[in-house]
């Protein structure tokens, strides 16, 4: 799961190094537009629907994984 999320973020943030510790604070280009792209990709990849509150909380790899796992 973690590697799948990391790979997804790498595709959203082309050319940026993404690790399990990556977050909005460590990725300079992680802005609101990228946040929506991440949400769209996660919904498509994992077949889930995200609420606006959940999208707002997706500020790190760990947080994204926790939200995905809560939907299963």
Order of alpha helices (4+ residues) and beta strands (2+ residues): alpha-alpha-alpha-alpha
